[in-house]
Amino acid sequence: MTLIKKPLAIAGALLSLVGSAALAEVDANIVKTIKTRLEAGNPKASYGEVRESPIKGLYEVDVDGGNTTLFVSADGNHFVYGDLYQVKSSGVANLSEQRRATHRAKVMGALDTEDMIVFSPKGETKASVYVFTDVDCGYCRKLHQDVPELNKRGIEVRYLAFPRGGLNSLGYRKLATAWCAEDSNKTLTALKNRENVPLDVCKTNPVAAQYKLGNEAIDVRGTPTIVMEDGRVVPGYLPPASLVSELGI
């Protein structure tokens, strides 16, 4: 494996999110008022742009990279925390999750696959999935056993590291060993099969950066976490037939 041609970045903080319809620019005084009040209330958080929301009188503000959105009054004195839904004749649509999916798709699409451990089909690649993985979780191992079948069905699996125990754990050192190995695919498979692999943590491994990415930009809460190319998330294991159905192939 070629190690890190360029450093990973938390791309979400640099990407502006575009809704289904263009909204008017918010008055600068309202922006200043809202930001000032929010920062006074919680100076430890980072706040994104102030946007008009679909609800008159409320403004959207992303918090800490876009995984959370507040709906704030114009004077900044009140906000609603939670997802915004739209009622349609066919049911209800989660507008907040649609925005988060757009955000995730842009973040993942900006990454370099050379920083990942990729298992590709021998023939046509019909779809790709990003998988935040650990080596010691049972469902991570179960999903990895499915990789040959997923490849047969035209699905490319792109692994990113997410040590559940954090960056000071044995899991981190195991994942780093896989990313540092000459044959990362083979080493990752051996580790997931509980084989005795000598640990070798090189300084240029991307595990810490990918762990940060999962926490801050994708809001990974467990492993495996599967992210589709369109930004949809599957928090857990799916058998191959179900994953194929989710991908629409």
C-alpha positions as CSV (number, residue, x, y, z in Angstrom):
1,M,0.0,0.0,0.0
2,T,1.2,3.5,-0.8
3,L,1.1,5.5,2.4
4,I,-0.6,8.9,2.5
5,K,0.2,11.0,-0.5
6,K,-1.6,13.9,1.2
7,P,-2.9,14.5,4.7
8,L,-6.6,13.8,5.5
9,A,-8.6,16.9,6.3
10,I,-12.0,17.3,7.9
11,A,-13.5,18.5,4.6
12,G,-16.9,19.2,6.0
13,A,-15.9,22.4,7.7
14,L,-14.8,23.8,4.3
15,L,-17.8,22.7,2.3
16,S,-21.0,24.8,2.0
17,L,-24.2,22.8,1.9
18,V,-26.7,23.6,-0.8
19,G,-30.4,23.0,-0.1
20,S,-33.1,22.0,-2.6
21,A,-33.9,25.6,-3.3
22,A,-31.8,28.8,-3.1
23,L,-32.5,30.9,-0.1
24,A,-32.1,34.6,0.3
25,E,-29.0,35.9,2.0
26,V,-29.6,36.6,5.7
27,D,-29.4,40.2,6.9
28,A,-25.9,40.8,8.4
29,N,-27.4,42.3,11.6
30,I,-29.4,39.1,12.2
31,V,-26.4,36.9,11.5
32,K,-24.3,39.0,14.0
33,T,-27.1,38.9,16.7
34,I,-27.6,35.1,16.4
35,K,-23.9,34.3,16.4
36,T,-23.2,36.6,19.4
37,R,-26.0,35.1,21.5
38,L,-25.0,31.5,20.7
39,E,-21.3,32.1,21.3
40,A,-22.2,33.8,24.6
41,G,-24.3,30.8,25.6
42,N,-21.8,28.2,24.6
43,P,-18.4,29.5,23.6
44,K,-16.9,26.0,23.3
45,A,-19.1,25.1,20.3
46,S,-18.2,26.1,16.7
47,Y,-21.0,27.7,14.7
48,G,-21.4,27.6,10.9
49,E,-23.3,29.9,8.6
50,V,-26.7,31.3,9.4
51,R,-29.3,30.3,6.9
52,E,-33.0,31.0,6.4
53,S,-35.0,27.9,7.4
54,P,-38.3,26.7,5.7
55,I,-40.1,28.1,8.8
56,K,-40.6,31.9,8.7
57,G,-38.8,33.6,11.6
58,L,-36.4,30.8,12.3
59,Y,-32.8,30.5,11.1
60,E,-30.7,27.4,10.7
61,V,-27.2,27.3,12.2
62,D,-24.9,24.3,12.0
63,V,-23.0,23.3,15.1
64,D,-19.6,21.6,15.3
65,G,-19.2,20.7,11.6
66,G,-22.8,20.1,10.6
67,N,-24.0,17.0,12.4
68,T,-26.2,19.2,14.6
69,T,-28.4,22.0,13.4
70,L,-30.2,24.6,15.6
71,F,-33.3,26.5,14.5
72,V,-32.8,29.9,16.1
73,S,-35.1,33.0,16.5
74,A,-33.9,36.2,14.9
75,D,-33.0,37.8,18.3
76,G,-30.9,34.7,19.2
77,N,-32.7,34.3,22.5
78,H,-34.4,31.0,21.6
79,F,-33.6,27.9,19.6
80,V,-35.1,24.5,18.8
81,Y,-32.8,21.5,18.8
82,G,-33.8,18.6,16.7
83,D,-34.6,17.5,13.1
84,L,-37.0,19.4,10.8
85,Y,-39.6,17.5,8.9
86,Q,-41.7,18.4,6.0
87,V,-45.2,17.0,5.7
88,K,-46.0,15.7,2.1
89,S,-48.9,14.0,0.6
90,S,-46.8,10.8,0.4
91,G,-45.7,11.0,4.0
92,V,-43.1,13.0,5.9
93,A,-39.5,13.9,4.8
94,N,-36.6,14.5,7.2
95,L,-35.1,17.7,5.8
96,S,-32.3,17.8,8.4
97,E,-31.2,14.3,7.5
98,Q,-31.3,15.1,3.8
99,R,-28.9,18.0,4.5
100,R,-26.6,15.9,6.6
101,A,-26.5,13.2,3.9
102,T,-25.5,15.9,1.4
103,H,-22.8,17.0,3.8
104,R,-21.5,13.5,4.3
105,A,-21.5,12.7,0.6
106,K,-19.3,15.8,0.0
107,V,-17.0,15.0,2.8
108,M,-16.5,11.4,1.8
109,G,-16.2,12.2,-1.9
110,A,-13.3,14.7,-1.2
111,L,-11.2,11.9,0.4
112,D,-8.4,10.1,-1.3
113,T,-9.0,6.3,-1.6
114,E,-5.3,5.7,-1.4
115,D,-5.7,6.5,2.3
116,M,-8.2,3.7,2.6
117,I,-7.9,-0.1,2.5
118,V,-10.0,-0.9,-0.6
119,F,-11.4,-4.3,-1.7
120,S,-12.5,-3.9,-5.3
121,P,-14.5,-6.2,-7.6
122,K,-12.5,-8.0,-10.3
123,G,-15.1,-6.9,-12.9
124,E,-17.4,-3.9,-13.1
125,T,-17.8,-1.7,-10.0
126,K,-21.5,-0.9,-9.7
127,A,-21.3,0.9,-6.4
128,S,-19.0,1.7,-3.6
129,V,-19.5,1.9,0.2
130,Y,-17.3,3.5,2.9
131,V,-17.0,1.4,6.0
132,F,-15.7,2.8,9.3
133,T,-14.3,-0.4,10.9
134,D,-12.5,-1.8,13.9
135,V,-10.7,-5.2,13.9
136,D,-12.2,-6.6,17.1
137,C,-15.9,-6.0,16.8
138,G,-17.9,-9.1,15.9
139,Y,-20.1,-7.5,13.3
140,C,-17.0,-5.9,11.7
141,R,-15.6,-9.4,11.2
142,K,-19.0,-10.6,9.9
143,L,-19.1,-7.8,7.3
144,H,-15.6,-8.6,6.3
145,Q,-16.5,-12.2,5.7
146,D,-19.1,-10.9,3.2
147,V,-16.6,-8.8,1.3
148,P,-15.9,-11.5,-1.4
149,E,-19.7,-11.8,-2.0
150,L,-20.1,-8.0,-2.1
151,N,-17.2,-7.8,-4.6
152,K,-18.9,-10.5,-6.7
153,R,-22.0,-8.3,-6.8
154,G,-20.0,-5.3,-8.0
155,I,-19.7,-3.5,-4.7
156,E,-16.4,-1.9,-3.8
157,V,-15.7,-1.8,0.0
158,R,-13.6,1.2,1.1
159,Y,-12.4,0.8,4.7
160,L,-11.6,3.7,7.1
161,A,-10.2,3.1,10.5
162,F,-12.3,3.7,13.7
163,P,-10.7,2.2,16.8
164,R,-13.6,2.0,19.3
165,G,-11.3,2.2,22.3
166,G,-9.7,5.4,21.1
167,L,-6.2,6.4,20.0
168,N,-4.5,4.9,23.0
169,S,-6.0,1.5,22.6
170,L,-4.7,-1.9,21.3
171,G,-7.3,-1.6,18.6
172,Y,-5.6,1.6,17.3
173,R,-2.3,-0.2,17.1
174,K,-3.8,-3.1,15.3
175,L,-5.5,-0.9,12.7
176,A,-2.4,1.2,12.3
177,T,-0.5,-2.1,11.6
178,A,-2.9,-2.9,8.8
179,W,-2.5,0.6,7.3
180,C,1.3,0.5,7.6
181,A,1.7,-3.0,6.1
182,E,3.1,-3.6,2.7
183,D,0.0,-5.7,1.9
184,S,-2.7,-3.8,3.8
185,N,-5.6,-5.9,2.5
186,K,-4.0,-9.2,3.5
187,T,-3.0,-7.8,6.9
188,L,-6.4,-6.4,7.7
189,T,-8.0,-9.7,6.8
190,A,-5.5,-11.6,9.1
191,L,-6.3,-9.3,12.0
192,K,-10.0,-9.6,11.5
193,N,-9.5,-13.4,11.5
194,R,-7.7,-13.1,14.9
195,E,-4.4,-14.2,13.5
196,N,-1.2,-13.3,15.4
197,V,0.1,-10.4,13.5
198,P,3.2,-8.5,14.9
199,L,2.2,-4.9,15.6
200,D,4.0,-2.2,13.6
201,V,2.8,1.4,14.0
202,C,4.4,3.7,11.4
203,K,4.3,7.5,11.9
204,T,2.5,8.1,8.6
205,N,-0.6,6.0,9.3
206,P,-3.9,7.8,8.8
207,V,-5.8,6.1,11.7
208,A,-6.0,9.2,13.9
209,A,-7.2,11.4,11.1
210,Q,-9.9,8.9,10.1
211,Y,-11.0,8.5,13.7
212,K,-11.3,12.3,13.9
213,L,-13.2,12.3,10.6
214,G,-15.6,9.7,11.8
215,N,-16.3,11.5,15.1
216,E,-16.5,15.1,13.8
217,A,-17.8,14.9,10.2
218,I,-19.8,11.7,10.1
219,D,-20.9,11.2,13.7
220,V,-19.9,7.6,13.8
221,R,-21.3,6.0,17.0
222,G,-20.3,2.4,16.5
223,T,-18.7,-0.1,14.2
224,P,-19.2,-1.0,11.5
225,T,-20.8,2.2,10.1
226,I,-21.5,2.1,6.4
227,V,-21.7,5.3,4.4
228,M,-23.2,5.2,1.0
229,E,-21.9,7.4,-1.8
230,D,-25.0,9.6,-1.6
231,G,-24.3,10.2,2.1
232,R,-26.9,7.8,3.6
233,V,-25.7,6.0,6.7
234,V,-26.3,2.4,7.9
235,P,-25.2,2.2,11.5
236,G,-24.4,-1.4,11.7
237,Y,-24.2,-4.7,9.8
238,L,-26.3,-5.5,6.7
239,P,-26.2,-8.8,4.9
240,P,-25.1,-8.7,1.2
241,A,-28.7,-9.0,-0.2
242,S,-29.9,-6.1,2.0
243,L,-27.0,-3.9,1.2
244,V,-27.5,-4.6,-2.5
245,S,-31.1,-3.6,-2.1
246,E,-30.2,-0.4,-0.3
247,L,-27.8,0.5,-3.1
248,G,-30.4,-0.1,-5.7
249,I,-28.3,-2.5,-7.8
